[in-house]
Amino acid sequence: SSGINAEYGGNGESYHYARRQYNLADDDLLRYKFLAKFDAALLCTEKNNPWLNKGNGYIFLAHESDKVIVFERGGLCFALNFHWESYTGYRTQVKGPGKYRVVLDSDWKEFGGQGRVNKYTEYFSSTEKGNFYIQTYLPSRTALVFRLVE
């Protein structure tokens, strides 16, 4: 077979053809090291701000033409931009009033990104019709996670 095969019912749940190459993250010539670092940071974010076991999240926005999804889960606000365009001053809904900071950004340089969002920027919410929003820069093809700090 020319593809990557994992265990499944069709092959008797066998790992025989599963070409798992954990060493790829150790090769400095490849970009898998960045994926491994992001994975570790994602797990650390979950440890410090548990959201996985917090029940259902709430989708604030799923904008088809902007290709942006914003949702809340476990007190964190996730903003995902799947578009090739970046957005400046994007109105991002959050759960409550206050000051927010980025706790994880897939575009950070340690993950092989360009570092387009300052880690230390503070985002202050505004209110409109009973909803709370922060104005954010959403770089193209990135995911940002915001947390209420005050």
N, C-alpha and C positions, 0 to 999 in steps of 0.2 A: 504494500500500500504506500502511496506517496504522501498521504496526509498524516496528521497527528491523530492517533487513536487513543482514546481513553477507555477505561472499563465501562461496559454497559451490557445489557442483557443479551445483545446479539453476538457478543464474543465470550459469553460465559463469565462476565464480570472479571475478565482477565486483565492483568497489568502488562502482559507480555509485549504488546505492541504500543504501550503507552511510552512514548519517548520523552520521559521527564528529564529535563536537563537543568538541574538546580544550579549547576556551575555557571550558567549564562550570566547571572548577576555578578559573578566575580570577575568577568572578563571586561577590562577597562576599555576595550575597543568597541564594546556594544553598549546600548542604552538601557539594557535590562536592569542595570544597577540603580537607575533612577526610579524605575517601577518598584523595585524592592524597597527603596528608601521611602517612597510614597506610601506603600503598604504598611511599613512600620509606623510611619507618622499617623496614618489613618487609625491603626490599632491603638496608638498612644492617645489620640484624640478621643476615641471611644472610652478608654480607661479613665481619662480625666473629666470627660463630659459624657457619661453614658447616655446613648440614645437608642441603641439596638433593641433593648428590652423595654422600651417605653411605650409600647402599643403603637397604634396607627399614628402616622404623621398627618399633617394637614397641608394640602397643596394650595399655596396662595396664588400661584400663577403657572400656567402652562401655555405659553404664547407660541403658536405655530409658526408665524412668519419671522419672529425674532429668534426662534429656536432657543428659548430660555425657559427653564423650569425653576421655580422658587418654591421651596417647601420648608416646613418646620417639623422637627421631631426631637423630642427630649430636650426642649429648650434651645436647640441650635437652629439656625437658619441656613439652609443650603441654597446656593444660587449657582445654577449650572448653565453655561452658555455654550451651546453646541454649534453656533453660527461661526462662519469664517470672519464675520465682522465683530469688532469690539464696540462696546457701548459706554459712553461717558455719561455720568449723571443718571444712570438707570434707576428708576424708582423701584426699590426692592421692599416688599412688605415684610414686616417682622411681627413677632407675637405681641410685644408690649413696648411701652415707652422706655427710653433710656439711652445709654451710650453703649455702642457695639464695637467689637474689634474682630479682626480676622484671626481665627485659630488654626485654619488650614487653607492652603491655596495650592492647587495643583500646578500653578505657574511659578512657584518659588524656584530659585536657581538650584537649590540642593536636589530638586526633582527633575532637573534638566530643562526647566522653564526659563523664561526671560525675566522674571522678577518685576513684572509691570505694576504690581500693587504693593505699596509700602506696608510692611508688616505692622507698623506702629501707628497707622492712621486710625483715628477714632471717628466713628460715625454716630451722629446724634439724630435721634428719630424726630419726625414731625408727625402731626396728626391730621387726618383728613377723613371726614365722615365716620369717625369712630375707629378707623384703621390707622396703624402705625407704619411709617415708611422710613427707610434710610436711602440716601442717594449714593450709588456705588459706581465704581468703574468695573465693568465686566469685560475683561480681555477675551478675545476670541478663543473658543475651544478650551475653556477652563472651568474649574469648579472651585467655588469659595465657600467656606463655612464660617459663619459669624456667630459670636456668643455675646450675650448681654453681660456687660461688666459693671454697670452702675444703673 
